[in-house]
């Protein structure tokens, strides 16, 4: 069975509490359960890791090279400025990363329109709420 990682960046633990008009009412715990169930039904073993700390995310990306067949990443605000995160993903290019966002970042504030990690990811999915994760997993099915 293929093993995938769902990597969640800063403040994604606060979904369901923060900006409900953008991220919805459902909390991070129930979304994570849905992700795990969907991954299992897609015949993937799945781990979810969330951190508010850039260095922790980089460390898990480095380890992903030897532990996972692919990854879905919602880097949160780090998407827009973390060249360190971008370089970490590039350093493990043997496994595909699919960038996802619950909101449509292209309809939000100008600073959110640009992703520094997109060039090192297989693709980007945004704007479908929690279903963005499901779509990211579907994309991985075709990549690994």
URWO-V751862 format. One record per pair of residues at least 4 apart in sequence whose ideal C-beta (glycine too) atoms are under 7 Angstrom apart, sorted by the first residue. I is the first residue (numbers start at 1). J is the second residue. Records with the same first field share a line. If there is no record, write none. Layout:
# URWO-V751862
I=J / J
This chain:
# URWO-V751862
1=43 / 44 / 45
2=44 / 69 / 144
3=44 / 45 / 67 / 68 / 69
4=39 / 44 / 46 / 68 / 69 / 70 / 71 / 72 / 137 / 140
5=47 / 49 / 64 / 68 / 71
6=35 / 46 / 48 / 72 / 133
7=49 / 57 / 60 / 71 / 73
8=12 / 48 / 49 / 50 / 74
9=57 / 74 / 75 / 76 / 78
10=52 / 76 / 77 / 78
11=18 / 52 / 76
12=28 / 50 / 74 / 76
13=28 / 50
14=18
15=23 / 27 / 28 / 31
16=25 / 26 / 27 / 28
18=23
19=23
20=24 / 25
22=103
23=102 / 103
24=129
26=30 / 31 / 130
28=32
29=33
30=34
31=35 / 130
32=36 / 48
33=37
34=38 / 130
35=39 / 46 / 48 / 133
36=40 / 46 / 48
37=41
38=42 / 134 / 137
39=44 / 46 / 137
42=137 / 141
44=137
49=60
51=56 / 57
54=58 / 78 / 82 / 84 / 85
55=59
56=60
57=61 / 85
58=62 / 84 / 85 / 88
59=63
60=64
61=88 / 89 / 92
62=88 / 91 / 92
63=67
64=68 / 71 / 92 / 95
65=92 / 94 / 95
68=95
69=95 / 144
70=95 / 96 / 140 / 143 / 144
71=95 / 97
72=98 / 100 / 133 / 136 / 137 / 140
73=97 / 99
74=100 / 101
75=79 / 82 / 85 / 117
78=82 / 85
79=115 / 117
80=111 / 112 / 114 / 115 / 116
81=116
82=86 / 116
83=87 / 116
84=88
85=89 / 117
86=90 / 116 / 117 / 120
87=91
89=97 / 117 / 120 / 121
90=120
96=122 / 140 / 143 / 144
97=121 / 122
98=121 / 122 / 123 / 125 / 136 / 139 / 140
99=115 / 117 / 118 / 121 / 124
100=125 / 126 / 132 / 133 / 136
101=105 / 126 / 132
102=129 / 130 / 132
103=108 / 126 / 127
104=126 / 127
105=112 / 113 / 126
106=113
108=112
115=124
117=121
118=124
122=139 / 143
123=139
125=132 / 135 / 136 / 139
126=132
128=132 / 135
131=135
132=136
133=137
134=138
135=139
136=140
137=141
139=143
140=144
